[in-house]
């Protein structure tokens, strides 16, 4: 699982939780310190000094953060080919999305596509239309039962 590389926090922290905060995390990355706060409406990233919401990172900051995260497995991730907003594509075909407010990464590649395809086949989601998938599934079950019956009939017929 890919995640931003974190570093030890060097200073002693004195963070006072504000009303409405349900949870908070403090992490240090190559970009500096990050105060991540969960509220009723979800996660947000705040400036630890003034508790104001931090703006989305610039393209060069996204590149720096991802390059640092990719250092754990450079063969898989390769080099960043392009960045659009918080989504980067590498020269190995991996697409990585940065969730700035949670300071987390989500990756998608050809292996993810294969796993998703196997999942859809396993759960009878072949066409994307529930009614058609249900009929195809019932036909498949019927054919399995017919083949099982024929196999049993052939096994006992010999005896």
N, C-alpha and C positions, 0 to 999 in steps of 0.2 A: 504494500500500500504506500502510495506516494504522499508525502506531507512536507511542508516547509521545514527546512533544517532549523533547529532551535539552538540557542546558545545560553550559557549560564547568565542569570541576571546578576549584574555586578554591584548594584547599589542596594541599600536596605530600603524596602518599600514601606510606604505609609499611605495606603489607599483607604479612603472612607467610602463605604458603599452608600449610594444615594437611594432615596425611596423609589420604588419601581424596579430596582435591580433584583433579579431573581438568582443570578449567578454571575460570577466574573472570573476571567482568567487573565493572567499577565504573562506574556511570552516575549522573548527577544529573538529576532531573526537578523539576517544580514542587513535588513532595512532599519533596524533599531527596535525600540520597545513598542509593544502593542497591548492595549487594554481592551479586551473583548468582553462585552457585557450582554447578558441575555435579559430581555424585558418581555412583557406580555406580547409585544408585536414581533419578537424575534431577536436575533443577534445583531449588534452594532459594534463598530470599532471606535473607541474614543481616544482622544489625546489624554495621556495620563496626567499631564500637568493641569489642564483646565476643564477636563471632562466634556469637551466639545467633540462632536462627531468628526472623524477624520475623512477626508475626501478620498475618492478612489485613486489608486496609484497611477502614475504616469507609465507610459510604455517602457521606458528604460528601467523603472523600478520593478515592473513585472518581469522583465528579462533577467534582472539581477537576482530576484527571489527564486525564479524557476531554475536558472543556471546553478544556483547554490543547491537547490533541492535535487537536481539531476545528478549532482556529483556522487550520489550514493549508488547509481547504476548508469554510468555514461553510455554503456553499450546499448541499453534498451532505449534511452531517450535521445541520444545524439545531441545535435545542436538545434537551437530554436531557428526555424525557417521564417516564421511570421508571427506577429502579435496583432490581434484586433480586440481592443478593449481588454478584458480579463481572460481572453482565450488565446492560447499559443499553440501553434502547430510545429512539430519538430520534423527534421529531415528523415526520421525513421517512421513517420506516419502516425505518431501519437499526438492526440489532441488533449491538451491539459487546460482545465478551467480553474481559475483562482476565485474562491469565494472569499472576498476581502473581509467581510464582516465576521466570518468564522475563522479566518486564516487557515483555510483548508484547501486541498487540491483534489480535483476529480479528473481522472484520466479515461480516455477512450481510444482504442486502437483496433486493429484487425482481430486480435484475440477476444476483445470485448464483444465485437460483432458476432463472432462464432458462438460465444457463450449465449448471447441473446437469441440467436437463431435456434440453438438446441433447446433453450428454455421454451420458446414459442412452439416448437414441434412437440416437446414433451407434454405441454399443457394444451395441446390441440388448438393452437392459435395460428392456423395456417393461412387463412385468407384475411383475417381481421374483421370478418363479419360473423357475429356470434351464431346466428341461425345456420349459416352454411357450415361453419366449423363444427357445430353440434351434429349436423347430418353426416358430415364426413367422418367424424369420430364414431358415430353409431355404425356406419358402414364398415369402418375399420374393425370395430369390436366384433361385428357379425362375421367378417372374413376370418378373423383369428379363431373364433369358435368353430367355423366350418372346417378350417385346416386342422384344428385339434381333434375334431370328431373324425375326420378322414384318417388322421394318423392313428387314433385309437382303434378305429374299425379295421385298418390294415394290420395292426399289431395283433389283434385278437383273431382275425380271419385265418392267419397262418397256423394258429394253434389248434 
